């Protein structure tokens, strides 16, 4: 039987509401969040001719690198959702050599304590992966991937993107969902839709509005993320090129993530311990000093772009759907970055959900088809969380092998959290 997707489809528009006011609009599917998950949903819905609107509180894509590892399955999803973008991302991706390793060191330029080659010394793991997929794994910061997804998404006449629009409330009934929005000037508007998808990140307003709770550990560790550029990175790390540097320096313990080895664009993750510590203590000057210690001699000029707080979590939402509202990506699951499962899991959510939503809207399937979204994705996410936790614990085992107590940070985190601030 020929797939309905092979035929040229007329646009499908939601006909449930009619408005005369510009403050009241309608769309078939509303997507909260214009990150990689929301844009993947958009691209696939467009292939099915489904009219949809994406709204995001930001003024445009972020320049923070965030995720950077794109696995083969995600590359397959991009290949399916777009024409030629997967090949373009593969070409933009750095050569394998600089990012195939994790290095444990006193500093990036200093003493090397050990290394892990996650493709194997003879690239056997990579060759196996490449034999199983038409796409290869890639390494490209999310800040570069999202604009590429956006560029393809806005080409579609079926997609509308609203920036500077924050979702403030939602109501749903048997006919559709009413979404309350507010722009940066405080001006309210309403968007009516048949279905709403919350792809609005870890602090999801949609999940909160639904009252969906977490299962798992919501705050495993608190970190200060410092996004910076060091043009000398390639030269000081010439003997130890890597994707991740686990730094054990007398002045700082942290992780330097090399998002762009050639350009020296990095993020350093520094543990901190609230309430005894506050993120306000991590000024530009303090962070630059810590980065210089972590990088070592010869690092030269450092430009800090952004400093923000981040809490590592390992959580899975107890529900991915409530009637006409569904959750995807970080809005319904979060996991430690060990293994790079976060963005990849979210884009797989989008791929699973988008075609099912399109089939229901076109009458090719009943609304019960949407029940399979949670049934299929939630167990996979549970496995991904378990694997990321196992990878995280392996890092702690390396810490122990270096003569440090792997439970030190965990114990310090717990102990300081119960101490009064005035001690």
N, C-alpha and C positions, 0 to 999 in steps of 0.2 A: 504493500500500500504506500502510495506517495505521501510523504509528510506534508501537512498543511503549510509548513514553513516554506516549502519549495515554491508555492504559488505566490503571486503578487497580492498582498492583502490590503484591503481598504482600511483607512484609519478607523479605529474603534474609539468612540467617544462616550463618556458617561452622560446619560440623558436624564438623570434623576432630579436635577435642579436647574432652575432658570433664574437669572438675576439681571437687574437693570443697573445696579450700582457697581462701580469699579472696585469698591471695598469688599465685594462679594464675588468670588470667582468659583469656577468648578473645573474639575479635571477627573480623569478616570482613576489614575493611581497617583497618590501623593507620596513622595519619598522625603523623609526628614534626614538630611545629611548628604553633602556633596563630596564625600571622601571616596576611596576606592570601592567600597561596598555599594554605596548609593549610585555611583556612576556605572558600575557593572550591571546593576539592576536596570538602569536607564538604557544601556546599550542593547541588552537582550529584549527588553520590552519594545524597543523601537523596531527590532527585527520582526516582531509579531504585529507591528502596526498599532500598538497600544498607546494612546495619548497619556502623557504623564507629566507631572510637575515635581521638580526637586527644589526644596527650600533649605537654606543654610544660614545660620546666624552670622557667619563670617562674611567679609567683603570679597573674598576670593580664596583660591587655594593657599594653604599654608606653605611657607618656605622651610619649615622644620623637617628634617629628613625622615624621622620616625622609622617605619619599617624599611627594609632594604633587600631582604632575600626573597626572591620570587621563585617558587618551586615549579616543577614541570607541569603539575596539574593546573596551577594558576595560569601558566603560559598557554596551556591548551584552552582554558576558558577565554582568555583574551583573544586567542586565535579564532575561536568560534564566534565571539561577540563583535569582532571588528574585521576590517579588511586590511591586512598587512601590519597591524600594530605589534603583534607578537614578534615578527621578524625585526621590526624597527627597534623594539626594546632590547632584543638579543644583540643587535649591533651596537647599541649605546652602552650595554653592560661592559664593565671593566673586564680585561683578560682574566682568566681563572687564577693565574699565579698569585696576584696580590691578596686574594680573598679566600683562598682555599684552606687557610690555617687559622687556628686560635693560638696565640702566644701567651705564655705566662712569664712575667719578667719583673725586674725591679723598676725598670723604666723602659720606655719604647726604644730609646737609644742606648740603653745600658745593658746590664747583665740579663741574659736570657735563662730562664729557669726550666723551660720545657715548652713543647708545642704539640698540638693535635692537628693532624691533616685529615679533614673530614671527607676527602675524596680518596684517601689512601695513597701510599707512596708511589704507586704506579698508575694512579687514576682509575683503578678497577671499579670503584663505586660509581664514578661519573660515567664510565663506559656502560655499565649495567643500566643506569638510569636513562642514558641516551638511546639504548637499544629498546627501551620499553615505551618510548614516547617520541612523537615527531618534533617535540619542543625540548629545548635545553633549559636547565635552571639558569637564572640570571641574577645579577647583583646591581640594583639601581635604586637610589633613594626614593621613597614614596613621594617626596616633594617634586621629583621629576616624572614619576609615573602618573600621578593624578592629573597634571596639566595635559598629558598625552591622552588619557581617557576622556577628559573634559573636551578636548579638541574634537574627538570623534563623536562624543555624545551630542554636542550642540549642532552638528551637521544635520541631525535628524529633524524633520518637521514635526515629529511626534513629541519632542522633548522641549520643556520650558524650564529654565533654571532661574530661581529667585534668590539673589544674594541679600544679605542684611535683613533676613527675615527669620525671626526666632519663634518657634512653636511655643505658645504659652498655655494652651489647653486643648483638649479634644473631647468630643462627645460622639457616640455612635448609636445607631439604631439598626433595625433590620434592613433599611434601605441604603445606608451609607454612613460616612463619617464626616463630621463637621470639625475643621481644624481652625483654631484661633491663632493668628499670627500677629507679631508686632515688629515694626522696623526699628532702626536705630534711633529714630526720632520719637519713638513712643506711639506712632500711629498704628491703630489696630486694623486688621482686615480678616476676612473669613475665606477659607478654601474648603469647598465641599468636594468629596471624592467617594468613589465606590470602595476603595481600599486604601489604607495608610500603612506604610512600612517605616518603622523606626530604625534607621541606620545612622543614628546620631551619636554614636560613640559611647564611651564608658559611663559618662554622666548623663545618659539618655533621658531626656524629658519625656519621651514617649513611654519608656519602660516605667518611669516613676508615675506617670498618669494612669497607667494600667494597674499599678499596685503589684507588679511582679517582683518577687523576692529572689535572692541569690541562694545557691547551694555551693558551699566551698569556703575558702579563705579569702576574705575581702581585702586584707592589708598584711601581706606577708613581709614586706620590707618597704621602707620609704627611701626615696632617692632624689637627689638633685640632678637634673639633666642640664648639661651645659653644651649648647650648640656653638661650635667655634671652627675657625679655619686657621690652619698652620701650613703655609706654603712649603715649609721645609720638611714636612712629614716624610715625603718620599726619600729624601736624602738621608735623614737620620735613621729611617727604618729600612734602608736598602738591604741590610743583611737579615732582616726579620719582617718581611712583608706579611701582613695578616689582615683579616677582617676584624678580629677582636683582640685587644690586648688586655689581659687581666694583670693589673699593676699592683704589686706589693712593695710599696716604697715606705720608708720610715715616716714620711710626711703625709702620705695619703694611700688608701686602698680604694681602688675603683676600677672601672672598665672603660677603656677608650674604644669606641666603635668607629672604624674607618669607613665612612659612607662613600667617600670618593678619595681613593688613595692618591691619585694623580694630583688633584686640586688641594688635598689636605683638609677636606671637609670632614669634621668628626663630631661626635657627641661623647662627652664624658659623663658617666653615671657615678655619682658619689653618694654613698650611704649617709643618711642623717637620721637623727633620733628625736622625733617630737614626742612629748611636749618639751623635753629638756632643751632641744634645739629648735630654732625657727628658720624657715627659708630666708628670712631677712638677714640672717648672719652670713649668707653666701652672696656677698657683693661681687661686683666685677673684679675688684682687686684681689679679693680672697680666692675667687675661682681661677683667676689667671695664675696666681701663685701655685695653686694645687695642680693645675694643668702643666705648668712648667716642671714641677717635680715629677709628674707622671711621664712626661715626654722625655725629659733628660737633656743633656748638653747638646747645644747646637740647634735647639728648636726655633730660635729666632722670633720673628714677629708672630703674634697671636691676635686674632680678631674674634671677640666674643659677640655672637649674634643674639643669643637668647638664653636666659636662665629660668627654668621652671621646675616645679615640684611634680613628682610622679610616684604613685604607690603601686607596687607590684601586687597583683592579685591572681588567684586561681579559682575562678567562679563560673558557674553555669546557671543561667536563668531557669527557674522551675517551669516556666511556660514560654514558648516562642510565639504563641498566638492567643489572642482573645477576640473571637468573632472576626470582625473586619480589620483588625489591627494586628500586624505581625512585626517581629523584631529580627534584626540580622546584624552580624558582625559584633563589634565590641558592645553594642547595646544589649546583647544577650549572652555574651561570654567574654572572659578575659583570662589570659594565661601568662606565665613568665615568658620572657622573650627567648629563652634557651631553646633553640631549634627553629625559630622563625615561623611559628605556626599562626600568629595572630592575624595579620592581613590575609594570609593565604586561606585561613579558615573562613574569614568573613566573605571573601570573594567566592568561595565555594558555596556558602550560604546563598549568596545572590544568584548564582547559577542554578541552584536547586529550586529556588523559590520563583524566579522570574517566569520560566516557561510554564509552571503550574498555574500561576496567576493569569497568564495570558490565555491558557486553555480554558480556564473557568470563565473568564470574561467573554471569550468567543463562543462559549457554549459547547466546546469540544469535551469538556469534563464537568462534573458536578462540583459544588463547593467542598464536598468531602475530600477531593483531591488535595486541598490545602492542608488537611490533617496529616498527610504523609510528610509534610515539611519538617515538623518537629520530630515525628517518629523516625525519620531518616537522619536528620542532622544532629539532634541532641546526643545520641550515643557516640557519633563520630567525634563530636566536640569533647565529650567526656574522655575519650581515648587520647585526643590531642593534648588535653590538659594534663592527663596522667603522664604522657610522654615528656611534655615540657617540664613537669615537676621532677621526673627522673633525670633529665638533663641538668636541671638546676642543682640537684643533689650531687651529681657527678662533679660539678664545679666545686662544691664544698669539700668533696673527697680530695680533690687536688690541693685545696687549701690545707687540709690536714696533712697531706703528704709533704707539704712544704714546711711543716712544723708549727702551723697555726691551728688554733682550735676552730674547727668548722662550725661549732655551735656558738662561738663567741658573739658574732653579730646578732644571732637570733636571741641569745640570752640577754644581751645588752638592750636590744629593742624591747623585750618584755619587761626587763627590770626598770628601765627609765620611764616606761609608760605609766608605771604605778607610783612613781615618786612625785611628791608635791613640788611645784615649781620653785618654792622659796628655800629649798634645802641648800 
